[in-house]
Amino acid sequence: MTATEIVSRPYVDAFIAWAKDRPDVVVLSADLTNSCEVGQWRDTYPDRFFSFGMAEQNMLGFAAGLAREGYRPFVHTFSVFLYRRPYDQLAMSIAYPNLPVRLMGFLPGITTPGGVTHQAIEDIAVLRSMPNMTILETGDATEVETVLDAADSVDGPVYVRVLRGEVPRLFPRDEPFRLGVHRVLSEGTDITIITAGITTEEALRVTPLMRDAGLSVHHVHVSTHKPFGDAVIDDAIRRASHGVVTLENHTVVGGLGSAIAERIADAGMGQRLVRLGLRDRYAHGASKEYLMRSLGLDAMALTAAVEDLVGRPLGITADRIGAVHVGAVHSAAKAEAL
């Protein structure tokens, strides 16, 4: 499976259409309205839009008040500004009273060249530790277009890692985002690969070559990070005779790899696990493709990890892996490079 098309700004029209008959849905923005693709939403529903400037603590407190009054606030800003700067307001005003505030976080992980101030590399780790918080992550255009129903079905706070700009469509339009349901993209018994977000496209580039090399590959795409763990995950772990590899757009501490490690330990499965992600370091300003390659988050890094587990070379080279979708840093689909 590879990307069948590249969709420009899939969030925009989907959110406008979804909110049409939901007058209690309101949008809050922190001076990043167009960058978070809600400028057109604001123009369509101006009476339901609130702009707070660069004052995220105030914005989250206001969102909590709106939720207490029966509104359904959708808060839009870059991921880092939803949990780092306003952590106390998020914890005490929203998560502690378990209010239905939807936190739509753009530019997750290293999807921005903006450097450490804009790269949310530990957001899942931080928010997995926060009681009452549900955590979702979109991996393609279909999930971006359909995550709203899943997010709004939760009776409590939800944090969503949202992709923006030019987004590949990896999954069929009629297979929407489903809360707590993981996608099995291929079935096998030698190696299990578990990915999320932008790393799923990387795995899809190389898993056919692994099968050509004689490996039976089981690949699972995760879009619900919390609550986490079900029969699909347990089966994926148990069936791998050589072990499990996780690949994530996040630090290896506290994210997808940690969740799988916890599941292996809790269930006593005794499976070997290799976690690929940022290894106790910050990223830096560069293109997504450069960062994924240099930080070991790409298809070649995945190949090396699988070769280590199976104990033999697979003969897979960068040239054989082929082209990947490369999104322009500056484009009509992005209001700004960051």
C-alpha positions in Angstrom: 0.0 0.0 0.0 1.3 3.4 -0.9 -0.1 6.9 -1.1 -2.7 7.1 -3.9 -2.9 10.9 -3.9 -1.7 13.9 -2.1 -4.5 16.0 -0.6 -4.0 19.7 0.0 -5.3 20.9 3.4 -7.7 18.0 4.1 -8.7 19.5 7.4 -10.3 22.7 6.1 -13.4 21.5 4.2 -13.9 18.5 6.5 -14.2 20.6 9.6 -16.4 23.2 8.0 -18.9 20.6 6.8 -18.8 18.7 10.1 -19.5 21.8 12.2 -22.5 23.0 10.0 -25.3 21.4 12.1 -23.4 21.5 15.4 -24.0 25.1 16.7 -22.5 24.3 20.1 -19.1 23.7 18.4 -16.8 26.7 18.9 -13.2 27.3 17.8 -10.5 28.9 19.8 -7.2 30.1 18.2 -3.9 31.5 19.6 -2.7 33.7 16.8 -2.1 30.8 14.4 -5.5 30.7 12.7 -4.5 30.2 9.1 -1.4 28.1 10.1 -3.9 25.7 11.8 -6.2 25.8 8.8 -9.2 27.4 10.5 -9.2 30.7 8.8 -11.9 29.6 6.4 -13.9 28.1 9.3 -13.7 31.5 11.1 -15.1 33.2 8.0 -17.9 30.7 7.7 -18.9 30.7 11.3 -17.6 34.1 12.7 -20.0 34.1 15.7 -18.4 30.8 16.9 -14.8 31.8 16.6 -12.5 33.3 19.4 -9.0 34.6 18.9 -6.8 34.9 22.0 -3.5 36.0 20.5 -0.4 34.4 22.0 -2.0 33.8 25.4 -2.4 30.0 25.6 -3.0 29.8 29.3 -5.9 32.2 29.0 -7.2 30.3 26.0 -7.3 27.0 27.8 -9.0 28.6 30.9 -11.6 30.1 28.6 -12.1 26.8 26.8 -12.8 25.2 30.2 -15.4 27.8 30.9 -17.1 27.3 27.6 -17.2 23.5 28.2 -18.8 24.0 31.6 -21.5 26.1 29.9 -22.4 23.3 27.5 -20.3 24.3 24.4 -17.9 22.0 22.6 -14.7 24.0 22.3 -12.1 22.9 19.7 -8.8 24.6 20.5 -6.4 25.1 17.6 -2.7 25.9 17.8 0.7 24.2 17.3 1.1 21.1 19.5 3.9 22.5 21.6 1.7 25.4 22.7 -1.1 23.1 23.9 0.9 21.3 26.6 4.3 23.0 27.4 3.3 26.6 28.1 -0.2 26.1 29.5 0.4 22.8 31.3 -1.1 23.9 34.7 -4.3 25.2 33.0 -4.6 22.0 30.9 -4.1 19.8 34.0 -6.2 21.7 36.5 -8.8 23.5 34.5 -9.5 20.9 31.8 -8.2 17.4 32.7 -8.9 17.3 36.4 -12.6 18.2 36.0 -12.7 15.9 32.9 -14.1 18.5 30.5 -14.9 17.8 26.8 -12.3 20.2 25.3 -10.8 19.1 22.0 -7.1 20.1 21.7 -6.2 20.1 18.0 -2.4 20.1 17.9 -0.7 20.9 14.6 3.0 20.3 13.6 3.6 17.2 15.8 7.1 16.0 16.3 9.6 16.9 13.5 7.0 17.9 10.9 8.2 21.5 11.2 11.6 23.1 10.4 11.0 25.5 13.2 13.5 23.9 15.6 13.1 23.0 19.3 10.7 25.8 20.1 8.1 24.4 17.7 8.8 20.6 17.7 6.5 18.6 19.9 8.7 15.6 20.5 7.6 14.6 24.0 3.9 15.5 23.9 2.5 12.0 23.9 4.8 11.1 26.9 3.6 14.2 28.8 -0.1 13.7 28.1 -0.1 10.0 28.5 0.8 10.7 32.2 -2.2 13.1 32.6 -5.3 11.4 34.0 -8.5 11.6 31.9 -6.6 12.6 28.7 -7.4 10.8 25.4 -4.6 11.0 22.8 -5.2 10.5 19.0 -2.8 10.8 16.1 -3.7 11.2 12.4 -1.5 9.3 9.8 -3.0 10.3 6.5 -5.6 12.5 4.7 -8.5 10.1 5.4 -7.7 10.2 9.2 -7.4 14.0 9.2 -10.8 14.3 7.4 -12.6 11.8 9.8 -10.9 12.3 13.2 -13.5 14.8 14.3 -16.3 12.3 15.0 -13.8 10.1 17.0 -12.5 13.1 19.0 -16.0 14.4 19.8 -17.3 11.1 20.9 -15.2 11.2 24.1 -16.8 12.5 27.3 -13.6 14.3 28.4 -10.5 16.1 27.1 -8.9 14.9 23.8 -5.6 15.8 22.3 -5.2 15.2 18.6 -1.9 15.3 16.6 -3.1 16.8 13.3 -1.3 16.7 10.0 -1.6 19.8 7.8 -0.6 21.1 4.3 -0.1 18.4 1.6 -1.0 15.1 3.2 -0.8 11.7 1.5 -3.9 9.5 1.4 -2.9 6.0 2.6 -6.2 4.6 3.7 -9.5 4.4 1.7 -12.0 7.2 2.1 -14.6 4.7 3.4 -12.4 3.5 6.2 -12.6 6.4 8.7 -10.7 7.1 11.9 -12.2 4.9 14.6 -11.5 5.5 18.3 -9.4 2.7 19.8 -9.2 0.7 16.6 -5.8 0.0 15.1 -5.3 -0.7 11.3 -3.7 -4.0 10.4 -1.9 -3.1 7.1 -0.3 -6.5 6.5 -0.3 -9.9 8.2 2.8 -12.0 9.0 4.6 -14.1 11.6 8.3 -13.2 11.4 8.4 -9.5 12.3 5.8 -7.1 13.7 6.2 -3.4 12.8 4.1 -0.9 14.7 3.9 2.7 13.5 1.9 5.9 14.0 1.5 9.2 12.2 4.0 10.1 9.5 6.1 7.0 10.2 3.4 4.7 8.7 4.1 6.0 5.2 7.8 5.2 5.8 7.0 1.6 6.8 4.7 1.2 3.8 7.5 2.0 1.5 9.7 -0.8 2.7 7.5 -3.7 3.9 6.8 -5.0 0.3 10.6 -5.2 -0.1 10.9 -7.1 3.1 8.3 -9.6 1.9 10.3 -9.9 -1.3 13.3 -10.8 0.8 11.4 -13.7 2.3 10.1 -12.1 5.5 6.6 -12.5 6.8 5.8 -9.0 8.0 2.9 -8.0 10.3 2.3 -4.2 10.2 -0.1 -2.3 12.5 -0.9 1.4 12.3 -1.8 3.0 15.7 -4.0 6.1 15.8 -5.2 5.9 19.4 -2.3 6.3 21.9 -4.5 6.5 25.0 -6.4 4.5 26.0 -4.1 1.9 24.5 -3.9 -1.8 24.0 -6.4 -4.4 22.7 -6.5 -7.8 21.1 -5.1 -6.5 17.9 -2.0 -5.2 19.6 -1.6 -8.3 21.7 -1.9 -10.5 18.7 0.6 -8.4 16.7 3.2 -8.8 19.5 2.7 -12.5 20.1 2.8 -13.6 16.5 6.3 -12.2 15.7 8.8 -15.0 16.0 11.8 -12.6 15.7 10.5 -9.6 17.6 8.7 -6.2 17.3 9.9 -2.8 16.0 8.1 0.4 16.8 8.7 3.6 14.8 7.4 6.9 16.0 7.6 10.7 15.4 8.5 11.2 19.0 11.1 10.5 21.6 11.4 6.8 22.5 10.7 7.7 26.1 7.0 7.6 27.0 5.5 7.3 23.5 4.4 4.4 21.3 7.5 2.3 22.0 7.0 2.7 25.7 3.4 1.8 25.4 4.3 -1.4 23.6 7.0 -2.2 26.1 4.5 -1.8 28.9 2.0 -4.1 27.2 4.7 -6.7 26.7 5.6 -6.5 30.4 2.1 -6.4 31.7 1.0 -9.4 29.7 4.3 -11.3 30.3 4.9 -11.9 26.6 8.7 -11.8 26.8 9.1 -10.5 23.3 12.1 -8.7 21.9 11.5 -5.1 21.1 13.4 -2.4 19.2 12.1 1.2 19.6 12.9 3.7 16.9 12.4 7.4 17.6 14.3 10.3 19.0 16.8 9.0 21.5 17.0 11.4 24.5 17.8 14.4 22.4 16.2 17.5 20.8 15.8 17.8 17.1 16.7 21.0 15.2 15.6 23.1 12.3 15.6 21.2 9.0 13.2 19.6 6.5 11.1 16.7 7.7 12.8 14.4 5.3 16.3 15.4 6.5 15.3 15.0 10.1 13.7 11.6 9.6 16.8 10.4 7.9 19.4 11.9 10.3 17.4 10.9 13.4 16.7 7.4 12.3 13.0 7.6 11.8 12.9 6.6 8.1 12.5 3.4 6.0 16.3 2.7 6.0 16.4 2.9 9.8 13.5 0.5 10.0 15.2 -1.9 7.6 18.4 -1.9 9.7 16.4 -2.6 12.9 14.6 -5.5 11.2 17.9 -6.9 9.9 19.3 -6.8 13.4 16.3 -8.8 14.7 16.4 -11.5 12.0 20.1 -11.7 12.0 20.7 -11.4 8.2 20.9 -8.7 5.6 17.8 -8.1 3.4 19.5 -6.5 0.5 17.3 -3.4 0.7 18.9 -0.2 -0.4 17.7 3.4 -0.5 17.5 3.3 -4.3 15.2 0.2 -4.1 12.9 1.8 -1.5 12.0 4.5 -4.0 10.4 7.9 -3.8 8.5 9.1 -0.8 6.0 12.0 -0.6 8.1 15.1 0.0 6.1 18.1 1.1 7.4 21.5 0.3 8.3 23.7 3.3 6.8 26.7 1.5 3.6 26.0 -0.5 0.1 27.3 -1.1 -1.1 24.8 1.4 0.9 26.3 4.3 0.3 29.8 5.7 3.9 29.9 6.9 7.0 27.8 6.8 6.7 26.9 10.5 
